[in-house]
């Protein structure tokens, strides 16, 4: 029961006020009662001590004469009279030589130092000398009862306690009524506040009390606050509905986009659309939302063709605080993804919200671009580098040779007896000849040899850092290879040859134009020498 009361006192302000006031009033009345009892008892004690002193004096005078005259009968009579008039516990009279003349009850050996009405035996023991004309005739030891004082004190305590309880009840009853009048609205207010705190904004608020005191104003303010909360809730609900509608629209748009989209804050993935799941071959149960950023990046690294290079690229992106140039990622399955990323900043607070990532499958785009690049730099028929690539490489290699002191050889050759094949068997036959020669020579190329088709039946070959002997061997190999090929067109056998001219940089020429002229002149010289051979500039030997 006490624990229940203690729990209630902790939760009810009404009970707290009542118990606090009860304690204060009870302590006050107890203090008043104790003070009253103390004062009355002190009065009784002083009165008893005064009476006792007077009795001691009279007793000494009454007993002095018969004791002086040795009149035992008179002494006996006066002792009996004293015993009837005084509330004695014990009494003993000794003469001057210590002989016990009269004794009633057991006398203590020692007297009490002070008058104590609360003594355990209810008796105050004292010693009275019997003196006659300054002569000690004897000694009286007696104990005087103090029960009457203790009884009077108990009676006073009982009456005072009854009086205190009566006035306590008279005082507490109206105050308790007032407490209930004040606290009950607070209880209603507390319950309403608890319901509102739990989300029940439609809970009825307490009715305002009459008056203009603090409680009335508090309830009025609470009602205004509750109405404001309801209004805010309705506004937020409308805003949330609009936001959800916009979010649904945005999700639908992002879901239909062929581009993979990811949004991540500082630590975790917050959004991922279906296109990204498909691009990265995620399983149906594999959810990126809520995944740590590092885990997501490692997951992407598993499908990259070069994981280390990919993770390094991602690290560089994460250190950038602006829109990056598109990055291209090769995947293990042969696809290519284009990656674009940028940070997202809140427009109002300029705070960092996160980073978005866009992934787009550009495999077909890369393949188309690669084919376009091949067509731009390669001959469509022979798949050799074309004239455009030749015009780019030749000045670049000459400039490089000038910088590092290396050597460059230019070999120009065209086909002999090629026009009759076109005339007799058609251009398709001529295309077969060109493709076969290109395929055969390509298989023989070495690391520092690059072959070009620069015209109809004209070819060029660039050779870097080769000696004269190596150049001669290459020229001879080309001439012999072309000469050895035989073609069959509908039963008719055809053969071609080639005339090849060589010019060297910087041995023969130190400019591009001169190098071209010398190589072309050497090729023309080879034709004059009977075709199917090669000529190096300044070399007049027939090969």
Secondary structure, 3 states (H helix, E strand, C coil): CHHHHHHHHHHCHHHHHHHHHHHHHHHHHHHHHHHHHHHHHHHHHHHHHHHHHHHHHHHHHHHHHHHHHCCHHHHHHHHHHHHHHCCEEEEEEEECCCCEEEEECCCCCCCCCCCCCCCCCCEEEEEEEEEECCEEEEEEEEEEECHHHHHHHHHHHHHHHHHHHHHHHHHHHHHHHHHHHHHHHHHHHHHHHHHHHCCCCCCCCCCCCCCCCHHHHHHHHHHHHHHHHHHHHHHHHHHHHHHHHHHHHHHHHHHHCCCEEEEECCCEEEEECHHHHHHCCCCCCCCCCCCEHHHHHHHHHCCECCHHHHHHHHHHHHCCCCCCCCEEEEECCCCEEEEEEEEEECCCCCCEEEEEEEEEECHHHHHHHHHHHHHHHECCCCCCECHHHHHHHHHHHHHHHHHHCCCEEEEEEEEECHHHHHHHHCHHHHHHHHHHHHHHHHHHCCCCEEEEECCCCEEEEEEECCCHHHHHHHHHHHHHHHHHCEEEECCEEEECEEEEEEEEECCCECCHHHHHHHHHHHHHHHHHCCCCCEEECCCCCCC
